[in-house]
Amino acid sequence: MIDRTELWIIIICLGVGSFALRFAFTGLVGDRQLPDWLMRHLRYTAVGILPAIIAPAVLWPAATGGNYDAPRICAAIVTLALGLIWKNVVGSILGGIATLYTLQYLLT
Amino acid sequence: MASSSVKSAYRQGIRDGAPFILVIIPFSMLFGVLATEAGLSVFETLSFSVVVIAGAAQFTALQLMGEDAPTLVVLASALAVNLRMAMYSASLTPHIGGAPLWQRAVAAYFTVDQSYAISITKFENTPDMTVQEKIAYFFGTVTPVCPLWWVFTLVGALIGEAIPASFALDFAVPITFLAIIAPALRTRAHVSAALTAAFLSLMFFSVPYNLGILMAGVGGMMVGASVEAATQAKTEAPT
């Protein structure tokens, strides 16, 4: 169960922090040029952090007590493959969910 | 004369942002559903979307709260996901940096993946736009996207309370993130960053307080940046 105080701390700090990131340059820095190395790292934040979050969730899902789960792994592979080929985000999600439910139904 | 060109820039922004309605509706509904499944009330869920207004960061926070990660780790990870907003801000600065402060502040709140991507493409292709036209265009792209993010979070939250737990919704976040990452794997640098991060995250799985995720993410960024630098050095070197 999620603690209420903690939840509101997260909502408010995340809101303030996200605004600060968005306002950092348009609002405060103005037209100053940023160092290249910093921009180069910022370009890879999404493809760095998101895979780090999901890799353990795909291989060792908490819902199955951390055990390898074939329907979840297949669903992940199908979603990734659809996304790579088709580049349609919503379509890939639907394909992944369909795979998950079909295999869960067949294997149980 | 000036005001009519500003109005037409705003209208064109709305037209260019409209196709993203199809993406925003299912995403915000999914957040609403998952947040209520995780135990948030309808009001808390809606507040989350209004205050933070950043899909990937909201899903990250939700996932980590569900794993009982410490508050600081939840915040650090979700803000790390949002670091790209600083990059958006930096790249919009030459275009809208000349607007009044209050307009820049409102624009900052509404800087999301969609409004940024549409606007920066437009600004770079039409360099003769004035600052007022650019700001108007930016707010145009926001108009069909952001209000729907709030509204359909609410719809999702109301529906979510009616969905039974047997739906394996725990896996909706990984599936959503995979679908977001896949089209972003455009270059060798992006692929290297993603693979490194995933691998390191598995290696660091037992690091306490979910800190392994941050360490792996930073590792992925460093690899992506150095592969990019190496690729650039190669193409720029005289042959």
Interface residues (C-beta under 8 A of the other chain):
Chain A: M1 I2 E6 L7 W8 I9 I10 I11 I12 C13 L14 G15 G17 S18 F19 L21 R22 F23 A24 F25 T26 G27 V29 G30 D31 L34 W37 M39 R40 H41 L42 R43 Y44 T45 A46 V47 G48 I49 L50 P51 A52 I53 I54 A55 P56 A57 V58 L59 W60 P61 A62 A63 R72 A75 A76 T79 L80 L82 G83 L84 K87 V89 V90 S92 I93 G96 I97 L100 Y101 Q104
Chain B: L22 V23 P26 F27 A38 G39 L40 E44 S47 F48 V51 V52 I53 A54 A56 A57 Q58 T60 A61 Q63 L64 M65 G66 E67 T71 V74 L75 S77 A78 L79 A80 V81 N82 L83 R84 M85 A86 M87 Y88 S89 A90 L92 T93 P94 I96 G97 L101 R104 A105 A107 A108 Y109 T111 A168 D170 F171 A172 V173 P174 I175 T176 F177 L178 A179 I180 I181 A182 P183 A184 L185 A189 H190 A193 A194 L195 T196 A197 A198 F199 L200 S201 L202 F205 G212 I213 L214 A216 G217 V218 G219 G220 M221 M222 V223 G224 A225 E228 A229
